[in-house]
Amino acid sequence: MHQMFLNGTAMSGQKDHGCIAGLARPLGPATTAPDFRFFAVRDEFPGLFPVSSGGLPIVGELYEMSDSLLFDTLLPQEPKELELGTIHLACGTAVRAMILQPNRIATGDKVVDIADFGGWRAYQSHLAANARVHDVLGL
């Protein structure tokens, strides 16, 4: 069994959660140690990137899952820009997580540092609010 920190599209309520729903055991909300920058790639998914300074804590969800669920179901659905690694949570526990691999990002892809939002859901809320700007302003 693996403890897996999810911070993007496989979290509850997100588009890819169905691949683990009912199969992984939710352990609750979790926060990383303040050792990461957090990036949105093409506004499609986020990626944790470890840094030695200037990092922030990122919120997500912790799950317990079998080898089969992790390696045969979840990992094949992850974007090519991410790779399985190990991180530390704010409490000091080491867990599995997907880590952004900058060398796999295509030239010209939109990449935005969203660490100041603290998590994927907060960034999605920001995008949704900005999508309504014209309606709110009557433009």
WOKA-V646327 format. One line per field, one symbol per residue. ss: DSSP state (A for helix, B for strand, O for the rest). psi: psi as a letter, one per 40 degrees, with the letter a starting at -180 (. if undefined). burial: I if it has 24 or more other C-alpha atoms within 12 Angstrom, else O. Layout:
BEGIN
ss->???
psi->???
burial->???
END
This chain:
BEGIN
ss->OBBBBBOOOOOOOOOOAAAOOOOOBBBBBBBBOOOBBBBBBOOOBBBBBBOOOOOBOOBBBBBBBOAAAAAAAAAAAOOOOBBBBBBBBOOOOBBBBBBBOAAAOOOOOOBBBOAAAOOAAAAAAAAAAAAOAAAAAOO
psi->iihhhhebeeiheideddeehedihheaiihiifeiihihhefdiihhhhieieiiihiaihihiidddddddddeeiieeiihahihideehhiiihhhgdeehiheihhhhededeiddddddddddddeddddef.
burial->OIIIIIIIIIIIOOOIIOIIOOOIOIOOOIIIIIIIIIIIIOOIIIIIIIOOOOOIIIIIIIIIIOOOIIOOOIIOIIIOIIIIIIIIIOOOOOIIIIIIOOOOOOOOOOOOIIIOIIIIIOIOOOOOOOOOOOOOOOO
END
